[in-house]
Amino acid sequence: MQICRVVGTVVSTQKNRKLEGAKLLLVQPLTLEGTARGVALIAIDAVGAGVGERVLVVIEGKAAGEALGTKAAAVDAAVIGIVDHLEYRDDV
């Protein structure tokens, strides 16, 4: 899993039929300090997240495909949670 920030939405009028009705979000991976790292990616929204929210994203694998609830859907990344609060200690 990765922590990301939703930075935009993606509208696609033509897509695989297994993705019909799915909301697509543009998400930016974050460091634990909250700064952007790497490149933004497109993820299926399984939780109703909005622009500006911090979210949990699964990348590839079975979990990403299952987040959509459709078998054999071509999904590489999925938003599976909205982060309400994040606390970590770097001295542990």
Backbone bond lengths (Angstrom), bond angles and torsions (degrees), N, CA, C in turn:
res aa  C-N    CA-C-N  psi(-1)  N-CA   C-N-CA  omega(-1)  CA-C   N-CA-C  phi
1 M - - - 1.444 - - 1.522 109.53 -
2 Q 1.309 114.65 153.48 1.454 121.60 176.49 1.521 109.22 -132.26
3 I 1.322 115.39 152.05 1.458 120.29 171.75 1.516 106.88 -94.93
4 C 1.332 116.00 130.56 1.461 121.90 -178.54 1.521 109.37 -135.70
5 R 1.321 115.10 167.83 1.460 121.22 171.75 1.519 107.34 -117.58
6 V 1.339 116.12 135.15 1.460 120.39 176.66 1.528 107.22 -74.28
7 V 1.342 115.69 119.90 1.463 120.16 -177.17 1.526 112.38 -111.74
8 G 1.319 117.38 -3.45 1.461 119.59 178.96 1.514 112.12 176.88
9 T 1.308 114.91 177.10 1.460 121.54 176.76 1.518 108.57 -117.95
10 V 1.317 115.78 159.01 1.460 121.67 178.94 1.520 107.52 -123.84
11 V 1.338 115.87 128.26 1.457 121.09 177.98 1.521 107.90 -110.09
12 S 1.326 115.67 127.57 1.455 121.03 -179.80 1.527 108.35 -133.87
13 T 1.313 116.36 114.68 1.466 119.48 -179.56 1.521 111.50 -80.46
14 Q 1.316 117.32 -21.83 1.460 122.36 177.54 1.523 108.09 -118.41
15 K 1.330 116.87 119.20 1.457 119.58 177.04 1.516 109.99 -154.74
16 N 1.292 115.33 166.53 1.459 122.31 177.85 1.520 109.33 -52.96
17 R 1.315 116.82 138.50 1.475 120.22 -175.43 1.522 112.79 -60.87
18 K 1.310 118.55 -26.49 1.468 120.96 178.00 1.525 111.79 -72.91
19 L 1.338 116.75 -12.48 1.466 120.80 178.47 1.524 112.38 -102.35
20 E 1.325 117.44 1.85 1.465 120.32 179.98 1.523 110.29 -60.18
21 G 1.311 115.60 134.36 1.456 121.12 -179.68 1.518 114.08 83.93
22 A 1.328 117.51 -6.61 1.462 120.75 -179.73 1.524 110.22 -82.88
23 K 1.327 116.28 138.16 1.465 122.39 177.15 1.522 108.33 -87.32
24 L 1.326 116.20 130.24 1.460 121.79 179.54 1.525 110.09 -106.77
25 L 1.328 115.86 133.58 1.459 121.20 -179.72 1.517 110.41 -122.24
26 L 1.320 116.09 148.18 1.449 122.41 171.81 1.526 106.49 -95.86
27 V 1.332 116.72 119.47 1.465 120.89 -176.09 1.526 110.50 -121.59
28 Q 1.333 115.31 142.63 1.461 122.60 179.86 1.525 108.93 -109.82
29 P 1.345 118.78 117.03 1.469 119.81 175.50 1.522 110.92 -58.63
30 L 1.343 115.65 147.01 1.462 122.06 -177.67 1.520 111.31 -124.60
31 T 1.322 115.29 154.51 1.457 120.67 168.07 1.531 107.04 -78.55
32 L 1.324 117.60 172.09 1.466 119.64 176.91 1.518 111.95 -64.37
33 E 1.333 116.73 -24.87 1.460 120.71 177.74 1.524 111.99 -78.79
34 G 1.331 117.35 -10.32 1.456 120.77 177.00 1.516 115.45 97.50
35 T 1.336 117.88 7.90 1.462 120.11 177.93 1.529 109.91 -92.99
36 A 1.316 115.36 151.03 1.460 121.03 -178.21 1.523 110.79 -64.41
37 R 1.331 115.35 143.08 1.463 120.23 174.20 1.527 107.81 -141.38
38 G 1.304 116.31 139.69 1.453 120.19 179.39 1.516 112.38 70.98
39 V 1.325 114.86 -161.84 1.462 121.05 -177.61 1.529 110.65 -103.89
40 A 1.314 116.09 153.19 1.463 121.44 177.18 1.522 109.40 -69.10
41 L 1.337 116.43 155.80 1.454 121.30 178.62 1.515 110.49 -139.98
42 I 1.306 115.23 164.25 1.466 121.07 178.98 1.520 108.20 -95.97
43 A 1.332 115.99 133.88 1.460 121.27 -179.55 1.526 110.10 -134.59
44 I 1.327 115.77 146.22 1.459 122.25 173.03 1.525 107.78 -73.37
45 D 1.327 117.35 135.63 1.468 121.24 179.85 1.521 109.35 -94.56
46 A 1.328 116.21 114.19 1.456 121.18 179.64 1.524 112.63 -102.40
47 V 1.365 117.70 0.76 1.467 119.44 -172.81 1.525 114.77 -131.48
48 G 1.313 118.58 0.09 1.460 120.24 179.60 1.512 113.93 80.70
49 A 1.320 117.62 36.43 1.465 121.67 -179.91 1.522 110.78 -74.76
50 G 1.327 115.24 158.66 1.456 120.91 179.61 1.518 111.95 -126.29
51 V 1.313 116.15 166.99 1.456 122.39 -179.65 1.531 109.48 -58.61
52 G 1.317 116.50 134.23 1.460 122.63 179.55 1.518 113.95 97.23
53 E 1.322 118.36 -16.56 1.466 120.60 -177.38 1.525 111.18 -82.47
54 R 1.343 114.99 147.53 1.464 120.73 170.57 1.512 107.27 -84.41
55 V 1.325 116.56 136.80 1.457 121.15 -175.11 1.525 111.07 -136.37
56 L 1.339 115.17 160.84 1.459 122.28 171.71 1.516 107.28 -96.34
57 V 1.325 116.60 130.67 1.461 121.87 -177.49 1.519 109.21 -125.51
58 V 1.337 116.73 132.90 1.459 121.09 170.91 1.519 107.12 -98.90
59 I 1.309 115.22 138.68 1.451 121.75 -177.74 1.525 108.61 -112.40
60 E 1.323 115.54 124.49 1.453 123.91 176.83 1.522 112.36 57.55
61 G 1.289 115.06 -173.97 1.443 121.19 177.43 1.523 113.73 72.39
62 K 1.294 114.56 -178.78 1.457 122.77 -176.12 1.525 112.73 -63.78
63 A 1.332 117.50 -36.08 1.464 120.98 -177.27 1.522 112.42 -61.69
64 A 1.326 117.54 -38.72 1.466 120.71 -179.61 1.523 110.59 -65.06
65 G 1.307 117.85 -45.02 1.461 121.73 179.18 1.512 112.78 -66.47
66 E 1.315 117.26 -38.08 1.458 121.01 -178.68 1.523 112.78 -71.58
67 A 1.315 118.06 -22.77 1.462 121.32 179.95 1.523 111.35 -61.48
68 L 1.318 117.24 -29.41 1.454 122.11 179.09 1.524 111.74 -78.91
69 G 1.324 116.49 -21.47 1.465 120.21 179.67 1.515 113.37 78.40
70 T 1.319 117.52 16.99 1.462 122.22 179.07 1.514 108.23 -123.60
71 K 1.323 116.82 128.21 1.456 120.03 -179.83 1.519 110.73 -67.79
72 A 1.305 115.21 141.41 1.465 124.20 175.44 1.529 113.57 60.11
73 A 1.320 117.83 28.46 1.462 120.53 176.00 1.530 108.63 -77.29
74 A 1.319 116.25 140.56 1.471 121.80 -179.14 1.522 109.68 -80.57
75 V 1.325 116.76 82.54 1.465 121.88 -176.67 1.524 109.18 -123.32
76 D 1.330 116.11 127.16 1.462 121.15 177.71 1.523 112.45 -98.91
77 A 1.332 117.47 -28.61 1.464 120.75 -177.26 1.527 109.02 -145.06
78 A 1.330 115.55 142.75 1.463 120.31 179.90 1.517 110.47 -142.41
79 V 1.334 115.77 138.30 1.460 122.21 173.61 1.522 106.38 -81.74
80 I 1.344 116.47 119.82 1.461 119.74 -176.46 1.524 113.38 -117.25
81 G 1.331 117.44 -0.18 1.460 119.82 178.75 1.513 111.69 -166.80
82 I 1.319 115.69 154.91 1.460 122.50 175.02 1.519 107.15 -108.17
83 V 1.329 117.19 128.29 1.463 122.32 -177.17 1.525 108.75 -83.55
84 D 1.325 116.13 117.56 1.464 121.23 176.86 1.522 111.21 -86.61
85 H 1.316 115.65 -38.18 1.461 120.69 -176.20 1.524 107.95 -152.52
86 L 1.310 116.14 140.87 1.459 121.49 178.08 1.514 108.26 -130.97
87 E 1.314 115.63 126.69 1.459 120.77 178.29 1.510 108.23 -136.80
88 Y 1.322 116.54 129.89 1.444 119.77 176.85 1.521 109.33 -144.38
89 R 1.331 115.01 159.99 1.455 120.79 177.78 1.513 107.62 -124.05
90 D 1.311 116.80 130.47 1.462 119.40 178.66 1.522 112.79 -92.74
91 D 1.333 117.50 2.18 1.459 120.78 179.73 1.524 113.18 -98.36
92 V 1.314 116.82 9.06 1.466 120.56 -177.96 1.505 109.91 -91.31
